[in-house]
Amino acid sequence: LRVDGLSLQQADGELALHSISLGARLAEASWNLQDVQVRADGIELAGKAAMGPQAPHQLEASLQGAFTAAEVGVVRATAHLSGTALAPRFDLQVSAPARLRATGGLDLGGLVPGFEVDAAWSLFGWPLEGPRTVQSSDGRLQLQGTAEAYRVHLETALSGPDIPPTQVTLKASGDTRGLQLAPLHLDTLSGRLSAQGPLRWDPQLTWDLALRAEGLDPGVQFPEWPGRLAGQLHSSGELGPQGPGLRVEIAGLEGTLREQPVRASGAIRYRAGELQAQQLDIASGPNRLRLDGRADTQFDLAFSLDAPELGALYPALSGRMTGQGRLDGTPAMPLLQAQLEVSELGLGALRVATLQLQADWGESGGRAVLQARELVSGE
């Protein structure tokens, strides 16, 4: 059989099939498709297939070809199918634009179909054409089970212009609604970040993860911020019809940044436009910031700041800063009481001996006084 010059009208345009040809032979011992060839715009395929007419219906098929897509380039692959009709095995090999091999099989003999997949790749990146934003030098993915109960094992190395070299190791179990990370390890920044817990996507995206950081050095990616960080956090949230919701509890985060000890504790929550800080305590060197309260349609937020060494917060800064205050009211009518004092402030060529702010603002107005002494700006 041979067909030339066939056109198929599709929603996004027309597919022109230059030629389709095949040969078929039906015999007592085997049903065969021979010399299958398809040529179309950007597509070339060739293959053959055979199946035994008697149970268990032995299979043997092969397909090779190439196709070209706008954002992918040229893809070249070969596939081989073997086994039986109810237990087929496959071997897929892709040689371009990346090297990938996937082997596995299906179990179609039970009430619930089963599967197993073992895939390995090298020099894979995205996008496939042009400069890569993410690169995987090598990796391996193993899947086994059914759609209702499967296991995942992933190992891969990631990198990119904005991604520090990262070794990813994932062990998980899942179903059609989500995954149970058990756990996910990211070996990066000379340390390790781990996550364990459920990640769901049905009926909406939700997560409830225990996070652990060990020996992370931000200086690997940002040379001006060397250090070592470790700690334990808990993150939960969802992305639903009412918008995103997020809660982060910092059980303890500590270490060093730029040779200064740092630590943090407390919790942050955001949901439906409401932001809450619950006993959030952040310290860098001798500097300390405390936040507690909420900000949404109603303000109820208290803060205090004690920063005797501003240079520990930002390299270009120098001086001391202290302050405290409260924010109440609403966004349309905020009520603010605050005191802030800065001494020996330096930022680049700017120098201020003292800077004082006193603010008391209520429903019917208020008063804010800013005083600066010995302000100098120059080269």
Secondary structure as a PSIPRED ss2 file (coil, helix, strand):
# PSIPRED VFORMAT (PSIPRED V4.0)

   1 L C   1.000  0.000  0.000
   2 R E   0.000  0.000  1.000
   3 V E   0.000  0.000  1.000
   4 D E   0.000  0.000  1.000
   5 G E   0.000  0.000  1.000
   6 L E   0.000  0.000  1.000
   7 S E   0.000  0.000  1.000
   8 L E   0.000  0.000  1.000
   9 Q E   0.000  0.000  1.000
  10 Q E   0.000  0.000  1.000
  11 A C   1.000  0.000  0.000
  12 D C   1.000  0.000  0.000
  13 G E   0.000  0.000  1.000
  14 E E   0.000  0.000  1.000
  15 L E   0.000  0.000  1.000
  16 A E   0.000  0.000  1.000
  17 L E   0.000  0.000  1.000
  18 H E   0.000  0.000  1.000
  19 S E   0.000  0.000  1.000
  20 I E   0.000  0.000  1.000
  21 S E   0.000  0.000  1.000
  22 L E   0.000  0.000  1.000
  23 G E   0.000  0.000  1.000
  24 A E   0.000  0.000  1.000
  25 R E   0.000  0.000  1.000
  26 L E   0.000  0.000  1.000
  27 A C   1.000  0.000  0.000
  28 E C   1.000  0.000  0.000
  29 A C   1.000  0.000  0.000
  30 S C   1.000  0.000  0.000
  31 W E   0.000  0.000  1.000
  32 N E   0.000  0.000  1.000
  33 L E   0.000  0.000  1.000
  34 Q E   0.000  0.000  1.000
  35 D E   0.000  0.000  1.000
  36 V E   0.000  0.000  1.000
  37 Q E   0.000  0.000  1.000
  38 V E   0.000  0.000  1.000
  39 R E   0.000  0.000  1.000
  40 A E   0.000  0.000  1.000
  41 D C   1.000  0.000  0.000
  42 G C   1.000  0.000  0.000
  43 I E   0.000  0.000  1.000
  44 E E   0.000  0.000  1.000
  45 L E   0.000  0.000  1.000
  46 A E   0.000  0.000  1.000
  47 G E   0.000  0.000  1.000
  48 K E   0.000  0.000  1.000
  49 A E   0.000  0.000  1.000
  50 A E   0.000  0.000  1.000
  51 M E   0.000  0.000  1.000
  52 G C   1.000  0.000  0.000
  53 P C   1.000  0.000  0.000
  54 Q C   1.000  0.000  0.000
  55 A C   1.000  0.000  0.000
  56 P C   1.000  0.000  0.000
  57 H C   1.000  0.000  0.000
  58 Q E   0.000  0.000  1.000
  59 L E   0.000  0.000  1.000
  60 E E   0.000  0.000  1.000
  61 A E   0.000  0.000  1.000
  62 S E   0.000  0.000  1.000
  63 L E   0.000  0.000  1.000
  64 Q E   0.000  0.000  1.000
  65 G E   0.000  0.000  1.000
  66 A E   0.000  0.000  1.000
  67 F E   0.000  0.000  1.000
  68 T E   0.000  0.000  1.000
  69 A E   0.000  0.000  1.000
  70 A C   1.000  0.000  0.000
  71 E C   1.000  0.000  0.000
  72 V C   1.000  0.000  0.000
  73 G E   0.000  0.000  1.000
  74 V E   0.000  0.000  1.000
  75 V E   0.000  0.000  1.000
  76 R E   0.000  0.000  1.000
  77 A E   0.000  0.000  1.000
  78 T E   0.000  0.000  1.000
  79 A E   0.000  0.000  1.000
  80 H E   0.000  0.000  1.000
  81 L E   0.000  0.000  1.000
  82 S E   0.000  0.000  1.000
  83 G E   0.000  0.000  1.000
  84 T E   0.000  0.000  1.000
  85 A C   1.000  0.000  0.000
  86 L C   1.000  0.000  0.000
  87 A E   0.000  0.000  1.000
  88 P E   0.000  0.000  1.000
  89 R E   0.000  0.000  1.000
  90 F E   0.000  0.000  1.000
  91 D E   0.000  0.000  1.000
  92 L E   0.000  0.000  1.000
  93 Q E   0.000  0.000  1.000
  94 V E   0.000  0.000  1.000
  95 S E   0.000  0.000  1.000
  96 A E   0.000  0.000  1.000
  97 P C   1.000  0.000  0.000
  98 A C   1.000  0.000  0.000
  99 R E   0.000  0.000  1.000
 100 L E   0.000  0.000  1.000
 101 R E   0.000  0.000  1.000
 102 A E   0.000  0.000  1.000
 103 T E   0.000  0.000  1.000
 104 G E   0.000  0.000  1.000
 105 G E   0.000  0.000  1.000
 106 L E   0.000  0.000  1.000
 107 D E   0.000  0.000  1.000
 108 L C   1.000  0.000  0.000
 109 G C   1.000  0.000  0.000
 110 G C   1.000  0.000  0.000
 111 L C   1.000  0.000  0.000
 112 V C   1.000  0.000  0.000
 113 P C   1.000  0.000  0.000
 114 G E   0.000  0.000  1.000
 115 F E   0.000  0.000  1.000
 116 E E   0.000  0.000  1.000
 117 V E   0.000  0.000  1.000
 118 D E   0.000  0.000  1.000
 119 A E   0.000  0.000  1.000
 120 A E   0.000  0.000  1.000
 121 W E   0.000  0.000  1.000
 122 S E   0.000  0.000  1.000
 123 L E   0.000  0.000  1.000
 124 F E   0.000  0.000  1.000
 125 G E   0.000  0.000  1.000
 126 W E   0.000  0.000  1.000
 127 P C   1.000  0.000  0.000
 128 L C   1.000  0.000  0.000
 129 E C   1.000  0.000  0.000
 130 G C   1.000  0.000  0.000
 131 P C   1.000  0.000  0.000
 132 R C   1.000  0.000  0.000
 133 T C   1.000  0.000  0.000
 134 V E   0.000  0.000  1.000
 135 Q E   0.000  0.000  1.000
 136 S E   0.000  0.000  1.000
 137 S E   0.000  0.000  1.000
 138 D E   0.000  0.000  1.000
 139 G E   0.000  0.000  1.000
 140 R E   0.000  0.000  1.000
 141 L E   0.000  0.000  1.000
 142 Q E   0.000  0.000  1.000
 143 L E   0.000  0.000  1.000
 144 Q E   0.000  0.000  1.000
 145 G E   0.000  0.000  1.000
 146 T E   0.000  0.000  1.000
 147 A C   1.000  0.000  0.000
 148 E C   1.000  0.000  0.000
 149 A E   0.000  0.000  1.000
 150 Y E   0.000  0.000  1.000
 151 R E   0.000  0.000  1.000
 152 V E   0.000  0.000  1.000
 153 H E   0.000  0.000  1.000
 154 L E   0.000  0.000  1.000
 155 E E   0.000  0.000  1.000
 156 T E   0.000  0.000  1.000
 157 A E   0.000  0.000  1.000
 158 L E   0.000  0.000  1.000
 159 S E   0.000  0.000  1.000
 160 G E   0.000  0.000  1.000
 161 P C   1.000  0.000  0.000
 162 D C   1.000  0.000  0.000
 163 I E   0.000  0.000  1.000
 164 P E   0.000  0.000  1.000
 165 P E   0.000  0.000  1.000
 166 T E   0.000  0.000  1.000
 167 Q E   0.000  0.000  1.000
 168 V E   0.000  0.000  1.000
 169 T E   0.000  0.000  1.000
 170 L E   0.000  0.000  1.000
 171 K E   0.000  0.000  1.000
 172 A E   0.000  0.000  1.000
 173 S E   0.000  0.000  1.000
 174 G E   0.000  0.000  1.000
 175 D E   0.000  0.000  1.000
 176 T C   1.000  0.000  0.000
 177 R C   1.000  0.000  0.000
 178 G E   0.000  0.000  1.000
 179 L E   0.000  0.000  1.000
 180 Q E   0.000  0.000  1.000
 181 L E   0.000  0.000  1.000
 182 A E   0.000  0.000  1.000
 183 P E   0.000  0.000  1.000
 184 L E   0.000  0.000  1.000
 185 H E   0.000  0.000  1.000
 186 L E   0.000  0.000  1.000
 187 D E   0.000  0.000  1.000
 188 T E   0.000  0.000  1.000
 189 L C   1.000  0.000  0.000
 190 S C   1.000  0.000  0.000
 191 G E   0.000  0.000  1.000
 192 R E   0.000  0.000  1.000
 193 L E   0.000  0.000  1.000
 194 S E   0.000  0.000  1.000
 195 A E   0.000  0.000  1.000
 196 Q E   0.000  0.000  1.000
 197 G E   0.000  0.000  1.000
 198 P E   0.000  0.000  1.000
 199 L E   0.000  0.000  1.000
 200 R E   0.000  0.000  1.000
 201 W C   1.000  0.000  0.000
 202 D C   1.000  0.000  0.000
 203 P C   1.000  0.000  0.000
 204 Q C   1.000  0.000  0.000
 205 L E   0.000  0.000  1.000
 206 T E   0.000  0.000  1.000
 207 W E   0.000  0.000  1.000
 208 D E   0.000  0.000  1.000
 209 L E   0.000  0.000  1.000
 210 A E   0.000  0.000  1.000
 211 L E   0.000  0.000  1.000
 212 R E   0.000  0.000  1.000
 213 A E   0.000  0.000  1.000
 214 E E   0.000  0.000  1.000
 215 G E   0.000  0.000  1.000
 216 L E   0.000  0.000  1.000
 217 D C   1.000  0.000  0.000
 218 P H   0.000  1.000  0.000
 219 G H   0.000  1.000  0.000
 220 V H   0.000  1.000  0.000
 221 Q C   1.000  0.000  0.000
 222 F C   1.000  0.000  0.000
 223 P C   1.000  0.000  0.000
 224 E C   1.000  0.000  0.000
 225 W C   1.000  0.000  0.000
 226 P C   1.000  0.000  0.000
 227 G E   0.000  0.000  1.000
 228 R E   0.000  0.000  1.000
 229 L E   0.000  0.000  1.000
 230 A E   0.000  0.000  1.000
 231 G E   0.000  0.000  1.000
 232 Q E   0.000  0.000  1.000
 233 L E   0.000  0.000  1.000
 234 H E   0.000  0.000  1.000
 235 S E   0.000  0.000  1.000
 236 S E   0.000  0.000  1.000
 237 G E   0.000  0.000  1.000
 238 E E   0.000  0.000  1.000
 239 L E   0.000  0.000  1.000
 240 G E   0.000  0.000  1.000
 241 P C   1.000  0.000  0.000
 242 Q C   1.000  0.000  0.000
 243 G E   0.000  0.000  1.000
 244 P E   0.000  0.000  1.000
 245 G E   0.000  0.000  1.000
 246 L E   0.000  0.000  1.000
 247 R E   0.000  0.000  1.000
 248 V E   0.000  0.000  1.000
 249 E E   0.000  0.000  1.000
 250 I E   0.000  0.000  1.000
 251 A E   0.000  0.000  1.000
 252 G E   0.000  0.000  1.000
 253 L E   0.000  0.000  1.000
 254 E E   0.000  0.000  1.000
 255 G E   0.000  0.000  1.000
 256 T E   0.000  0.000  1.000
 257 L E   0.000  0.000  1.000
 258 R C   1.000  0.000  0.000
 259 E C   1.000  0.000  0.000
 260 Q E   0.000  0.000  1.000
 261 P E   0.000  0.000  1.000
 262 V E   0.000  0.000  1.000
 263 R E   0.000  0.000  1.000
 264 A E   0.000  0.000  1.000
 265 S E   0.000  0.000  1.000
 266 G E   0.000  0.000  1.000
 267 A E   0.000  0.000  1.000
 268 I E   0.000  0.000  1.000
 269 R E   0.000  0.000  1.000
 270 Y E   0.000  0.000  1.000
 271 R E   0.000  0.000  1.000
 272 A C   1.000  0.000  0.000
 273 G C   1.000  0.000  0.000
 274 E E   0.000  0.000  1.000
 275 L E   0.000  0.000  1.000
 276 Q E   0.000  0.000  1.000
 277 A E   0.000  0.000  1.000
 278 Q E   0.000  0.000  1.000
 279 Q E   0.000  0.000  1.000
 280 L E   0.000  0.000  1.000
 281 D E   0.000  0.000  1.000
 282 I E   0.000  0.000  1.000
 283 A E   0.000  0.000  1.000
 284 S E   0.000  0.000  1.000
 285 G C   1.000  0.000  0.000
 286 P C   1.000  0.000  0.000
 287 N E   0.000  0.000  1.000
 288 R E   0.000  0.000  1.000
 289 L E   0.000  0.000  1.000
 290 R E   0.000  0.000  1.000
 291 L E   0.000  0.000  1.000
 292 D E   0.000  0.000  1.000
 293 G E   0.000  0.000  1.000
 294 R E   0.000  0.000  1.000
 295 A E   0.000  0.000  1.000
 296 D C   1.000  0.000  0.000
 297 T C   1.000  0.000  0.000
 298 Q C   1.000  0.000  0.000
 299 F E   0.000  0.000  1.000
 300 D E   0.000  0.000  1.000
 301 L E   0.000  0.000  1.000
 302 A E   0.000  0.000  1.000
 303 F E   0.000  0.000  1.000
 304 S E   0.000  0.000  1.000
 305 L E   0.000  0.000  1.000
 306 D E   0.000  0.000  1.000
 307 A E   0.000  0.000  1.000
 308 P C   1.000  0.000  0.000
 309 E C   1.000  0.000  0.000
 310 L H   0.000  1.000  0.000
 311 G H   0.000  1.000  0.000
 312 A H   0.000  1.000  0.000
 313 L C   1.000  0.000  0.000
 314 Y C   1.000  0.000  0.000
 315 P C   1.000  0.000  0.000
 316 A C   1.000  0.000  0.000
 317 L E   0.000  0.000  1.000
 318 S E   0.000  0.000  1.000
 319 G E   0.000  0.000  1.000
 320 R E   0.000  0.000  1.000
 321 M E   0.000  0.000  1.000
 322 T E   0.000  0.000  1.000
 323 G E   0.000  0.000  1.000
 324 Q E   0.000  0.000  1.000
 325 G E   0.000  0.000  1.000
 326 R E   0.000  0.000  1.000
 327 L E   0.000  0.000  1.000
 328 D E   0.000  0.000  1.000
 329 G E   0.000  0.000  1.000
 330 T C   1.000  0.000  0.000
 331 P C   1.000  0.000  0.000
 332 A C   1.000  0.000  0.000
 333 M C   1.000  0.000  0.000
 334 P E   0.000  0.000  1.000
 335 L E   0.000  0.000  1.000
 336 L E   0.000  0.000  1.000
 337 Q E   0.000  0.000  1.000
 338 A E   0.000  0.000  1.000
 339 Q E   0.000  0.000  1.000
 340 L E   0.000  0.000  1.000
 341 E E   0.000  0.000  1.000
 342 V E   0.000  0.000  1.000
 343 S E   0.000  0.000  1.000
 344 E E   0.000  0.000  1.000
 345 L E   0.000  0.000  1.000
 346 G E   0.000  0.000  1.000
 347 L E   0.000  0.000  1.000
 348 G C   1.000  0.000  0.000
 349 A C   1.000  0.000  0.000
 350 L E   0.000  0.000  1.000
 351 R E   0.000  0.000  1.000
 352 V E   0.000  0.000  1.000
 353 A E   0.000  0.000  1.000
 354 T E   0.000  0.000  1.000
 355 L E   0.000  0.000  1.000
 356 Q E   0.000  0.000  1.000
 357 L E   0.000  0.000  1.000
 358 Q E   0.000  0.000  1.000
 359 A E   0.000  0.000  1.000
 360 D E   0.000  0.000  1.000
 361 W E   0.000  0.000  1.000
 362 G E   0.000  0.000  1.000
 363 E C   1.000  0.000  0.000
 364 S C   1.000  0.000  0.000
 365 G E   0.000  0.000  1.000
 366 G E   0.000  0.000  1.000
 367 R E   0.000  0.000  1.000
 368 A E   0.000  0.000  1.000
 369 V E   0.000  0.000  1.000
 370 L E   0.000  0.000  1.000
 371 Q E   0.000  0.000  1.000
 372 A E   0.000  0.000  1.000
 373 R E   0.000  0.000  1.000
 374 E E   0.000  0.000  1.000
 375 L E   0.000  0.000  1.000
 376 V E   0.000  0.000  1.000
 377 S E   0.000  0.000  1.000
 378 G C   1.000  0.000  0.000
 379 E C   1.000  0.000  0.000
